[in-house]
C-alpha cells in the first residue's frame, strides 16, 4: 500500500468519527464503557472516589453484595513513630483523577472487567485508641473476607496491615509481596505492639502470614538492626541497593518464586520509593526505588494470586505538589489490575 492509499484508508476510518470510535476490539471495549458519542465524563467533575469507582457507602451494610473488589479507606495513623498525617491519605488519594482506565502492560481495564466500588472508610470507635482501632479494622475486614470480596485499602499508617491480615489469613496463612523502605518486623515499643514498625512480626506470630512466602523489597536506612525478625523467621529481604545490582527481572523472578501460586497480599508503603518521588510520608529514606522501578516490579507480578492489598503512609501535608498521592493512586490501580489477572478472581468470574 503506497502513501496515498494509506492516507485514503486512514481518512475513511477516522476523519469523520468521534473520539470514542475504536476498531481494535480491545480498545473498543474500553471506549464503549466510557464514551457516549464523542463525550466522556470530565475527570474534574463529580464526587471524588478511589480511581473514580462508583461510590457505595451502603455496601458494608449489604454484606458487599455484588462486588468483586472493595476499595476501602483506613484513615488511622495512631501507630506512627515519626511524622503523623497519613490519616489524610485516603482523602488525598481519592482526590487524584485520570488514573486508568486501561493498563497497557497488563492489557486490562479492571473497572470494566470487575465489579469494583469505593465503599467508604472504616469507622472507628475512638480517634485516640490505637488498640481499639486495630480491633475495629479486623472486625471490618472479617466481614469483607466472609463476603468473598477482595479488599484493596488506602491508609493510614502501616499498622493497619496487621488486622487486615488477621482477617484475610484466618483460615490459612497468606504470602506477601511488600515494597517498603522498612521491614516493619520490630517488636513492641513503649508497651505498644500495634505500631507501624511491627505489623508483619505480629502477623507471623499470629499465624496469618507465612514468612517463607514473604518478600520485602526496597529495604534501606539506618534501622536494619530492628529487622532481625525478618531473617529469623525466613522472610526474603531485598535491599534497595540489591534491586539495582540484581536488576528488575531478577527481582520479579525472586518475588514470584517466593510467593509461588498461593494466596498473596501486596503491601505498598510509599516510603519504599525515594523521597524525590514520594516526599509526603512519615518516615522518608533517601536512596529508594523510582516510580518506574516500582511499576516494572508490579507489572511483572501478573498471574500471582492476589487476594488483597494496601497502599499506606501517604501523608499529603508534607507534599504540596501532590506527587505522593499521585503515586499512591497509581499503585492502587496497579494492584487492582493485578487482581483482574489473579487466578482466584478469574475462577470466580468464570463460575
C-alpha positions in Angstrom: 0.0 0.0 0.0 1.6 3.3 -1.0 1.4 6.5 0.9 -1.7 7.9 -0.8 -3.6 4.7 -0.5 -2.7 4.5 3.2 -3.8 8.1 3.7 -7.1 7.4 1.9 -7.7 4.4 4.2 -7.0 6.4 7.3 -9.4 9.2 6.2 -12.1 6.6 5.6 -11.7 5.2 9.0 -11.0 8.2 11.2 -11.8 11.5 9.5 -15.5 11.7 10.4 -15.9 9.7 13.6 -15.9 10.7 17.3 -13.1 10.2 19.7 -14.8 7.1 21.2 -14.7 5.2 17.9 -12.1 2.4 18.0 -11.6 -0.5 15.7 -9.3 -2.6 17.7 -11.6 -4.9 19.8 -9.6 -4.4 23.0 -9.6 -0.6 22.7 -13.3 -0.6 21.6 -14.4 -2.5 24.7 -12.8 0.1 26.9 -14.1 3.1 24.9 -17.6 1.7 24.8 -17.7 1.7 28.6 -16.6 5.3 28.8 -17.8 7.3 25.8 -21.2 8.5 24.8 -20.7 9.5 21.2 -17.6 11.7 21.4 -18.1 12.6 25.1 -16.6 11.0 28.2 -17.0 12.2 31.8 -14.7 15.1 32.6 -12.1 13.9 35.2 -12.5 17.0 37.3 -16.3 16.7 37.9 -18.4 14.8 40.4 -17.6 13.4 43.8 -14.0 12.2 44.3 -13.7 8.4 44.8 -10.8 6.0 44.7 -9.9 5.6 41.0 -13.3 7.2 40.1 -15.0 4.0 41.1 -18.7 4.0 41.9 -19.4 5.1 45.5 -21.2 2.6 47.6 -21.1 3.5 51.2 -24.1 1.2 51.9 -22.1 -1.8 50.7 -20.8 -2.9 54.2 -24.4 -3.0 55.5 -25.4 -5.1 52.5 -22.5 -7.6 53.0 -20.7 -6.2 50.0 -23.2 -7.9 47.7 -22.5 -7.7 44.0 -18.9 -6.7 44.4 -15.6 -8.4 43.4 -13.4 -5.7 44.8 -13.9 -3.2 47.6 -11.8 -0.1 47.7 -11.6 0.9 51.4 -10.2 3.9 53.2 -8.5 3.4 56.6 -7.8 6.9 57.9 -5.9 5.9 61.0 -2.3 6.9 61.9 -2.1 6.4 65.6 0.7 3.9 65.1 3.3 6.2 63.6 6.8 6.6 65.2 7.8 9.8 63.4 5.7 12.3 61.4 1.9 11.7 61.6 -0.7 12.8 59.0 -1.4 9.6 57.0 -4.9 9.7 58.4 -5.5 12.1 55.5 -4.1 9.6 53.0 -7.5 8.2 51.8 -8.9 11.7 51.2 -5.7 12.7 49.2 -5.7 9.6 47.1 -9.4 10.0 46.3 -8.7 13.5 45.0 -6.5 12.2 42.3 -8.1 12.0 38.8 -7.0 10.4 35.5 -5.7 7.1 36.8 -6.5 4.3 34.4 -8.8 3.1 32.9 -6.6 1.0 30.7 -3.4 -0.8 31.8 -1.4 -1.0 28.6 1.2 -3.5 30.0 -1.2 -5.9 31.8 -3.8 -5.4 28.9 -6.7 -4.8 31.3 -9.3 -2.2 32.1 -10.2 -3.5 35.5 -13.2 -1.3 36.1 -14.9 -2.8 33.1 -13.9 -6.4 33.9 -14.6 -6.5 37.7 -17.3 -5.2 39.9 -15.5 -2.5 41.9 -16.7 0.2 44.3 -15.3 2.6 46.8 -17.2 1.5 49.9 -16.1 4.4 52.1 -13.9 4.3 55.2 -13.6 2.0 58.2 -15.4 3.6 61.1 -13.6 3.8 64.4 -15.0 3.9 67.9 -12.3 6.3 69.0 -9.8 8.5 67.2 -7.5 8.2 70.3 -7.3 4.5 71.0 -4.8 2.5 68.8 -5.7 -0.9 70.3 -9.5 -0.3 69.8 -8.8 1.0 66.2 -6.9 -2.2 65.4 -9.8 -4.3 66.6 -12.2 -2.2 64.5 -10.2 -2.8 61.4 -10.1 -6.5 62.0 -13.8 -6.7 62.6 -14.5 -4.7 59.4 -12.2 -6.9 57.2 -13.6 -10.1 58.6 -16.9 -9.1 57.1 -15.1 -8.4 53.8 -13.5 -11.8 53.9 -16.7 -13.5 54.7 -18.3 -11.9 51.7 -15.5 -13.3 49.4 -14.6 -9.8 48.3 -11.1 -8.7 47.6 -10.2 -5.7 49.7 -7.8 -3.0 48.4 -7.1 -0.5 51.1 -5.6 3.0 51.4 -4.1 4.0 54.7 -3.4 5.3 57.2 -0.1 4.1 58.6 1.3 0.6 58.1 0.0 -0.7 61.3 -3.4 -1.2 59.5 -1.9 -4.2 57.6 -1.8 -6.4 60.7 -5.5 -6.5 61.5 -6.3 -6.8 57.7 -4.0 -9.9 57.5 -5.6 -11.3 60.6 -8.9 -11.3 58.8 -7.7 -12.5 55.4 -5.4 -15.1 56.8 -7.7 -16.5 59.5 -8.3 -19.8 57.6 -4.8 -20.2 56.1 -1.7 -18.0 56.3 -1.1 -15.9 53.2 2.1 -14.9 51.4 3.1 -11.3 50.9 5.0 -9.0 48.5 6.0 -5.8 50.3 7.5 -2.7 48.8 8.9 -0.6 51.6 11.9 1.2 53.0 11.5 -0.8 56.3 10.7 -4.4 57.0 8.2 -3.4 59.7 9.0 -6.5 61.8 10.1 -4.8 65.0 9.0 -5.6 68.5 6.8 -3.6 70.9 7.8 0.0 71.7 6.8 1.6 75.0 4.3 -1.0 75.7 2.5 -0.9 72.3 2.8 -3.6 69.7 0.3 -2.2 67.2 2.7 0.4 65.7 3.6 0.8 62.1 7.1 -0.7 62.6 5.8 -4.1 63.6 2.7 -5.3 61.7 4.4 -8.2 60.0 6.1 -9.6 63.1 2.6 -9.6 64.7 1.1 -11.2 61.6 3.6 -14.1 61.6 3.3 -14.7 65.3 -0.5 -14.8 64.9 -0.1 -17.5 62.2 -1.8 -15.4 59.5 1.3 -14.5 57.4 3.7 -17.2 56.1 7.2 -15.8 56.4 8.6 -18.4 53.9 6.2 -16.8 51.3 7.0 -13.2 52.2 9.4 -11.0 50.2 10.3 -7.4 51.3 11.7 -5.2 48.5 13.4 -1.8 48.7 14.6 -2.1 52.3 17.2 0.5 53.4 18.1 3.1 56.0 19.6 3.0 59.5 17.1 0.7 61.1 18.4 -2.6 59.8 19.2 -3.8 63.3 15.4 -3.7 64.0 14.6 -6.2 61.4 16.2 -9.3 62.9 12.8 -11.0 63.0 12.6 -10.9 59.2 15.7 -13.0 58.9 15.0 -15.2 61.9 11.5 -16.1 60.5 12.8 -16.8 57.0 11.5 -13.8 55.1 13.3 -12.8 51.9 14.7 -9.3 52.2 15.8 -7.4 49.0 17.5 -4.2 49.9 17.2 -1.1 47.7 20.9 -1.4 46.5 20.3 -5.1 45.7 17.5 -4.1 43.4 20.0 -2.2 41.3 22.6 -4.9 41.5 20.1 -7.8 40.6 18.1 -5.9 38.0 14.3 -5.7 37.9 13.8 -9.0 36.0 15.7 -10.9 38.7 13.8 -9.1 41.5 10.5 -10.1 39.8 11.6 -13.7 39.4 12.6 -13.9 43.0 9.3 -12.5 44.2 7.3 -14.9 42.1 9.4 -17.8 43.3 8.9 -16.8 47.0 5.1 -16.4 46.9 4.5 -19.3 44.4 0.9 -19.9 43.4 -0.6 -19.5 46.9 -2.8 -16.6 48.1 -0.8 -13.4 48.2 -1.2 -10.0 49.7 0.6 -6.9 48.3 1.5 -4.2 50.7 2.9 -0.9 49.2 4.4 1.6 51.5 5.0 4.8 49.6 8.3 5.3 51.5 9.6 2.3 49.5 10.2 4.9 46.8 12.8 7.6 47.1 11.5 10.8 48.7 12.3 12.5 45.4 9.1 10.8 44.2 7.1 10.5 47.4 8.1 13.2 49.9 4.7 13.1 51.6 5.3 10.4 54.0 6.1 10.0 57.7 9.5 8.2 57.5 11.3 9.1 54.3 14.5 7.3 53.5 16.9 8.5 50.7 18.1 6.0 48.1 14.8 4.3 47.3 13.1 2.9 44.3 11.9 5.1 41.4 8.3 5.1 40.3 9.4 3.4 37.1 11.1 0.6 39.0 8.0 0.1 41.2 5.7 0.0 38.2 8.0 -2.6 36.5 8.1 -4.8 39.6 4.3 -4.8 39.9 3.8 -5.3 36.2 5.9 -8.4 36.5 3.5 -10.0 39.0 0.8 -10.7 36.5 -0.8 -14.1 37.4 0.1 -14.0 41.1 -2.9 -15.0 43.1 -3.5 -11.5 44.7 -6.2 -11.7 47.4 -5.8 -8.2 48.8 -3.5 -5.3 49.1 -2.9 -1.9 50.5 -1.2 1.4 49.8 -0.1 3.1 53.0 1.7 6.0 54.6 0.5 8.8 52.2 0.8 11.9 54.4 -0.2 14.7 52.0 0.6 17.7 54.1 4.3 17.1 53.5 3.9 17.3 49.7 2.4 20.5 48.3 2.8 19.1 44.8 0.5 16.1 45.4 3.2 13.7 43.9 2.8 11.3 46.7 -0.9 11.0 46.4 -0.4 10.6 42.6 1.9 7.7 43.2 -0.5 6.2 45.8 -3.4 6.3 43.3 -1.2 4.8 40.6 -0.1 1.9 42.8 -3.6 1.3 43.8 -4.6 1.0 40.1 -1.6 -1.3 39.6 -2.7 -3.7 42.3 -6.3 -3.6 41.1 -5.1 -4.5 37.6 -3.2 -7.5 39.1 -6.4 -8.6 40.8 -8.1 -8.8 37.4 -5.5 -11.4 36.4 -5.4 -13.3 39.7 -6.3 -17.0 39.2 -8.7 -16.9 42.1 -10.6 -13.9 40.6 -10.6 -15.4 37.2 -12.1 -18.7 38.5 -14.7 -16.8 40.5 -15.7 -14.7 37.4 -15.9 -17.8 35.3 -18.2 -19.7 37.8 
